[in-house]
Amino acid sequence: MPEGDTIHRLAAQLREVLEGRPVVRVEVSRPIAGGPRPPAPGTNIDAVEAVGKHLLIRFGDGTTLRTHLQMHGRWQWYRTGEPWRRPRHRMRALVAVPDVEAVCFDAPIAVLERAPAIGHLGPDLCEADADLDEVLSRIERLADPDEALADVLLDQRVACGIGNVYKSEVCFAVRRHPATPIGHLDAAARRELFATAAAQLQANLGGGPRTTAGPVPGTLAVYGRARRSCRRCGTPIEFSWVGATARSTYWCPNCQPLDPPDGRPS
């Protein structure tokens, strides 16, 4: 599933070919009953933006095309008349402007809306001004003290943009086991956790291989490195499905010891 940095980069690319241009046609393959009609030809594309893992294309008539790619969705764009690299029956949305067709394939969410359904999302950590005070407030309101860090990091209501890769990388960076209950962290430690996530996401907005550890592009600390040596201490990296979400998770058992069940906030 693409993480927030990937969607922000995608939005920047689509912005170059779509934003400020009039539409030739807009299609969605699975329209919502009672939802808005596609923008009429000539309607301007006012903005292309990312909010967490959601990509929004805003039109001058007040409608928005919202897509969420999840595991298999892809956006591709072509010169008008150029053959598509995927079959048409896999199209979920099409935005055509003069000379360009932007096509979303296989996305489970591709809908036209008047008010995009993103009000539940927490602060977008890909944004430089992400409100960490609001993140901490949302943890208090939404997270159970026994909830694993791995699950809280992935909860887009708390903060949006973190995916499975950053979940493991952030926990390693702050030396916390991903199964540690969020209630074991005090406010300063919680802020450090999400400030680290924001820093890692924002450092990867410019393109190129995702990098979280060291100067070599594409270097990750723990994700995908099961049984390989920890870059910090040499201990073999461990792997399991952690938390209620049971997503693949990587950590160093030496650098990230699990707090005891009766651990106190630290």
Order of alpha helices (4+ residues) and beta strands (2+ residues): alpha-beta-beta-beta-beta-beta-beta-beta-beta-alpha-alpha-alpha-alpha-beta-beta
